Amino acid sequence: MNDYFGYTGKTVVVTGAASGMGRALTEILVDLGAKVYALDRVEPPVPGITKAIITDLGNKESIDAAFEQIPAQIDGFFGVAGISGVHNSFLETLTVNFIANKYVTDAYLTERVAEGGSISFVTSNGGLRWETPTVREELIPFADGDSWDDLVRRFGGFEAEFGTIPGSLGYILSKRLLNYFIAERVASFADLRKIRINAVLPAMTVSGMLPEFAEMKGGQDAVEADLGPGGRLAESVEMAKVLAFLGSDLASYVSGAHLSVDFGMNARQIAGLEPDRLGWTLRGVLSRQPVA
Ligand SMILES: NC(=O)c1ccc[n+]([C@@H]2O[C@H](COP(=O)([O-])OP(=O)(O)OC[C@H]3O[C@@H](n4cnc5c(N)ncnc54)[C@H](O)[C@@H]3O)[C@@H](O)[C@H]2O)c1
């Protein structure tokens, strides 16, 4: 039988490997024969991983220490970890969800991902409409160049201007930023070593994060009332399977894809068949300007 995925013997890194989508992905990758370096702030309970590395992605030194334990060449990176922002500050949310992923990419993945390798991030359907001109204008200044500390300062500047901003708005901004960042890095990674870079954008999914999203939406009933064509919430493994595909040889000509795994919810919004409430800018909301 052909090894269509091509993970056998490959070295891959998964963040957020202890729960939800990252855990489900780690189980699949181990099963497909990959050597998995699993990063999380708690011990990932997955048998067969090559190395579990306790890491706080909100802390640059902790990330540096983790990468000291990761081989100099890797074949795949999956940035799955994230926080909802519901019980996190604006800055903490942006740090874990965006700054850490950008830092890992710039400081380590450009050096370590092998020829023809892949980088996949989990962003969110909450980060849709990142490409609309007014939203994109807000994202461009953060995508290139700045160091970890500069980004922390600049995100802090939003709060200096507008006061305390809810972490849930930080969540949306972080996911939009990561979506833009992926598109922006397609060409440089292609030039470097034909490395592919993609995103999975999940709809609401059963995972460790679900209770916080339910709280934000006003309870489990509100979640159940907004399930879309799928008629149920997604399971974490359904995101993991798509991630396993995107990072594999099966997706060898796929780069710059922002794959909504939502049973068609986004398609219906784009087609005008459902209301689209996502086109607002952060500045617009914070200044209480009319939503675009
Ligand atoms: N569950 C949903 O409805 C949903 C929807 C859209 C997008 N997402 C995204 O999916 C991704 C995976 O989340 P999930 O739903 O599987 O949730 P989860 O809470 O089950 O898993 C997240 C994992 O990330 C780890 N993590 C969080 N902060 C960390 C840090 N500072 N350092 C190291 N590890 C850290 C957690 O320990 C946990 O194991 C996230 O990026 C999330 O934003 C989730």
The ligand as an SDF file (V2000), in Angstrom:
LIG
                    3D

 44 48  0  0  0  0  0  0  0  0999 V2000
  -12.9120   25.0390   19.8240 N   0  0  0  0  0  0  0  0  0  0  0  0
  -13.3880   25.9330   18.9800 C   0  0  0  0  0  0  0  0  0  0  0  0
  -14.6050   26.1440   18.8780 O   0  0  0  0  0  0  0  0  0  0  0  0
  -12.4410   26.6910   18.0810 C   0  0  0  0  0  0  0  0  0  0  0  0
  -12.9850   27.4270   17.0130 C   0  0  0  0  0  0  0  0  0  0  0  0
  -12.1210   28.1200   16.1750 C   0  0  0  0  0  0  0  0  0  0  0  0
  -10.7470   28.0640   16.3900 C   0  0  0  0  0  0  0  0  0  0  0  0
  -10.2450   27.3470   17.4350 N   0  0  0  0  0  0  0  0  0  0  0  0
   -8.7930   27.2940   17.6090 C   0  0  0  0  0  0  0  0  0  0  0  0
   -8.3930   25.9450   17.6700 O   0  0  0  0  0  0  0  0  0  0  0  0
   -7.1130   25.8530   18.2840 C   0  0  0  0  0  0  0  0  0  0  0  0
   -7.0840   24.6460   19.1880 C   0  0  0  0  0  0  0  0  0  0  0  0
   -7.9360   24.8660   20.2950 O   0  0  0  0  0  0  0  0  0  0  0  0
   -8.9320   23.7640   20.8480 P   0  0  0  0  0  0  0  0  0  0  0  0
  -10.2820   24.1820   20.4180 O   0  0  0  0  0  0  0  0  0  0  0  0
   -8.4290   22.4150   20.5230 O   0  0  0  0  0  0  0  0  0  0  0  0
   -8.8660   24.1030   22.4030 O   0  0  0  0  0  0  0  0  0  0  0  0
   -8.1990   23.3550   23.6460 P   0  0  0  0  0  0  0  0  0  0  0  0
   -8.3270   24.3290   24.7580 O   0  0  0  0  0  0  0  0  0  0  0  0
   -8.8030   22.0090   23.8050 O   0  0  0  0  0  0  0  0  0  0  0  0
   -6.6810   23.1990   23.2380 O   0  0  0  0  0  0  0  0  0  0  0  0
   -5.7670   24.2640   23.2670 C   0  0  0  0  0  0  0  0  0  0  0  0
   -4.4250   23.7430   23.7360 C   0  0  0  0  0  0  0  0  0  0  0  0
   -3.4960   24.8330   23.7020 O   0  0  0  0  0  0  0  0  0  0  0  0
   -2.7320   24.7920   24.8810 C   0  0  0  0  0  0  0  0  0  0  0  0
   -2.2580   26.1210   25.2480 N   0  0  0  0  0  0  0  0  0  0  0  0
   -3.0140   27.2140   25.5220 C   0  0  0  0  0  0  0  0  0  0  0  0
   -2.2180   28.2410   25.8900 N   0  0  0  0  0  0  0  0  0  0  0  0
   -0.9450   27.7820   25.8530 C   0  0  0  0  0  0  0  0  0  0  0  0
    0.3130   28.3630   26.1290 C   0  0  0  0  0  0  0  0  0  0  0  0
    0.4170   29.6370   26.5760 N   0  0  0  0  0  0  0  0  0  0  0  0
    1.4110   27.6080   25.9830 N   0  0  0  0  0  0  0  0  0  0  0  0
    1.3220   26.3200   25.5760 C   0  0  0  0  0  0  0  0  0  0  0  0
    0.1620   25.7130   25.2900 N   0  0  0  0  0  0  0  0  0  0  0  0
   -0.9670   26.4350   25.4240 C   0  0  0  0  0  0  0  0  0  0  0  0
   -3.6920   24.2690   25.9560 C   0  0  0  0  0  0  0  0  0  0  0  0
   -3.0040   23.7630   27.1030 O   0  0  0  0  0  0  0  0  0  0  0  0
   -4.4550   23.2250   25.1780 C   0  0  0  0  0  0  0  0  0  0  0  0
   -3.8230   21.9510   25.2550 O   0  0  0  0  0  0  0  0  0  0  0  0
   -6.8930   27.1920   18.9570 C   0  0  0  0  0  0  0  0  0  0  0  0
   -5.9490   27.9450   18.2210 O   0  0  0  0  0  0  0  0  0  0  0  0
   -8.2580   27.8450   18.8920 C   0  0  0  0  0  0  0  0  0  0  0  0
   -8.1830   29.2590   18.8750 O   0  0  0  0  0  0  0  0  0  0  0  0
  -11.0770   26.6700   18.2900 C   0  0  0  0  0  0  0  0  0  0  0  0
  1  2  1  0
  2  3  2  0
  2  4  1  0
  4  5  1  0
  4 44  2  0
  5  6  2  0
  6  7  1  0
  7  8  2  0
  8  9  1  0
  8 44  1  0
  9 10  1  0
  9 42  1  0
 10 11  1  0
 11 12  1  0
 11 40  1  0
 12 13  1  0
 13 14  1  0
 14 15  2  0
 14 16  1  0
 14 17  1  0
 17 18  1  0
 18 19  2  0
 18 20  1  0
 18 21  1  0
 21 22  1  0
 22 23  1  0
 23 24  1  0
 23 38  1  0
 24 25  1  0
 25 26  1  0
 25 36  1  0
 26 27  1  0
 26 35  1  0
 27 28  2  0
 28 29  1  0
 29 30  1  0
 29 35  2  0
 30 31  1  0
 30 32  2  0
 32 33  1  0
 33 34  2  0
 34 35  1  0
 36 37  1  0
 36 38  1  0
 38 39  1  0
 40 41  1  0
 40 42  1  0
 42 43  1  0
M  CHG  2   8   1  16  -1
M  END
$$$$
